[in-house]
Amino acid sequence: MAMNPFELLKNFKNIQSRMAEMQGKLETIIATGSAGGGLVTLELNGKLEMISINIAPEVFSSEERVMLQDLIRAAYTDASVKIKEKMREELNTITGGVELPPGLLGM
């Protein structure tokens, strides 16, 4: 069932309130990203702040520093994509299923 855009505008204050509530939840939304088959894992919160990073000891036995940097970057990207998906799902519940335009709110 598609929601009438005019109905959405009527409920804007409610949506605004729910958005503020969601902003408060951002620190509690956690996603784990991994790369290299789990050699590098990290956690981000909903504000895309890195909470933790774990690098497997066997990574340090190699001298490929560039590879380690690429793995960290890939793990971060993986986690940030998951955060954005979770935020989209949360927004979808707030808007009653009305899809927001891509890029709105930085997502």
PyMOL commands that set and color helices and strands:
alter all, ss='L'
color gray80, all
select helices_A, chain A and resi 5-10+12-28+57-60+65-94+104-106
alter helices_A, ss='H'
color red, helices_A
select strands_A, chain A and resi 30-35+40-45+50-55
alter strands_A, ss='S'
color yellow, strands_A
deselect
rebuild
show_as cartoon
